Amino acid sequence: MAFPAFLDTCVLYGANLNDTLLRIAEEDAFSPQWSPDVVEELRRNLSMIPNLPAGAADRRVKAMTDAFPEAMVEGYEPLIPIMTCDPKDRHVLAAAVHSDSQVLVTFNLDDFPTSSLAGFEITAVHPDDFLLDQLDLHPEKVARSMIRQVDEATRPTLTMADLLQRLSRAGVPRFAAECQRRPFSSAT
């Protein structure tokens, strides 16, 4: 069974990073976790993107939640008041703790100081570090998922170089650079 990793809204927001993470999860490298609060925040933030077609935010959220129905963490609300991280992210940490996730994947590491994680057996990690760990632990799964991501991209079509460039711009440049050095990066 894959280990649980809680995904903060900020790592689910960008389409390419979201797709990469969830495709790796489909390979059973890890089990994604999120909460109704995270999903609603994602829907709200996506719907504020200028020129995003009507309903696109709802379609993305539905696709995620349909693909990973076991990812939804509920019943964490009683933990929120005891969390000591940034107040706006206490719901995130409470849900991550309640889900027994080993890691909380977030760009907002400053919002989750080590002292706020003490006693909960969870680590806040940057998505770049998380993806590098996945690449080290599951190179074949990561390669398959990324090749599939490129092969299935239609609007627009993507090459592996395109995808890696987009991931670098999305905040995971070390992962993108390491993938570039791997043989699968020339597969498509």
N, C-alpha and C positions, 0 to 999 in steps of 0.2 A: 504494500500500500504506500502511495506517495505521501510525503510529509506535507502538512498544511502550511500554506504561506498566505498571510493576509495582505491583500492589495489595496492600498490607499487610493482615493479618487485620483490623485495627481498622476499616478502611473497608468491609470486606465483611460485618462483623458485623450492623449494623442493616439490617433488611429493606428499608426504603424507599430508603436510600442505595445499598445493593447493587443493587437493581432499577434505579434511575436510572442508575448507572454502567454496568451491563451492557447496558441498553437503548441507551445512547449508543454503546457499543462495537459493538452489533449494527448500528448505522448506519455502521460503518467510520470513525468519528471517531478512534478509537485502537484498538490491539490489546491487550487485557488479558493480563497475565502474572501467574502465581502459581506456587507450588512445592508439592510434597507436604507439606512442613512447615507452610506457611501453611494449606493445605486441612485438614490434621489439627487444627491449632490452632483453626481456625474450627469444625470439627465438634465438638471438645471443648467450646469455649466456648458454642456454641449448645445443646448437650445439657445444660448446667447451668442453662438458663433455667427457672425454676419454671413449672409448668403448660404447658410446651411439649408438644404431643402426641408420643407415642412415634413415633420414626422421622422426625420433622420435620427434624431437623438433617441426617440422611442424605439425605433427599429434596432439601433445598436444595442441598447440596454436589453431589449427583448432577446436578441440573438445571444447575448452573453448569458443571461439568466436561463434561457432555454437549453443552451449547450452545457451549462454547469448548474443544474438545479440544486445539487448538494452543496454548492458554494455559499448559499445564503445563510448567514449566521443570525439567529434570533435569540432573544432572552438575555441579552447582555446589558440591558438598561439599568438594572440594579447596581452594576459595577461602575457606572459613569461617575457617581459622586466621589468614589475613592481614588480615582485616577488623578495623578499630579502633573501630567504633561500639560502642554499648552491647552487652555480651556476649550478652544474651538476644535481640538482634536481628541478630546477625552472620549467621545463616542467611538472613535476609531480604535484607540487602545483598548477600551472596554470590550469591543467586539473581537479584537484580535486575541485578547486574553481568554475570553469566553470560548473561542473556537479552538483553543489549545494549539494555536499556530506557533511554530518555532521562530518565524521571522515575520516582521511587519515591513513590507516593501514600500518605501516612500522616498520622494525627493526632499521632503521636509524633515530632515534628520534633526535639525535644531528644535523642532517642536516636540521631540521625544528624547529628552536628555536621559542619560544612563540612569540617573537617580529615579526617574519616573518608571523605569522598566524593572528596577530591582525587585526581586521576589516573585516575578511573574514568569521567569524562564522563557523570555522572548527577547529578541534582538531586533532593533530597527536597522534596516540595511538600505542602501541606495540601490536603485534598480540596475545600475552599471555593475556593482559588486554582485548582486543577486544573479544577473545573467551570466557573468563570468563564472560564478560557482556552478551554474547549470551546465555551462559549456565544459567545465572541467569534469563534473560528475557524470554527465550524460551527453558526450559529444555526438553520438549517433542520433539521439533523439532531437537534439538541437538542430543538427544538420538536416534531418528529415523535415522538421517543422519549417525551417526557413526555406528549403527548396520548394516545399509545398506552397508556402506563402508567395513566393515569386511565381511559381507555375500557375497559381489560381488567381493572381492579380489580373484584372481585366480593365478597370477604370481608375487609374491608368494602368497599362501594362508596366511591369517592373523587371529589371535585370537584378541580379544579386548585388551588383555595384550600386544600383539605384537604392535598393532597400538598405544597404549598409550606410550609405550616405544619409538617408532619411533617419535611420536610427541614431547615427552620430549627432545629427542636429536635434533629435528628440531627447538628448540628455544621456545617452549611453555610448559615448565615443570610444571608451576602452574596449567594450564588448564588440563594437563594430570593427575596430582595428584588429582585434584578435581573430574575429571571423574572417576578415580579409586575408589573414595569413593561413587560414585552413584550406585544405583542398576542396571542400564543398563550395567555397565561394566562387570557384570557376565552373561549377556544374551547370549554371544557366547563364 
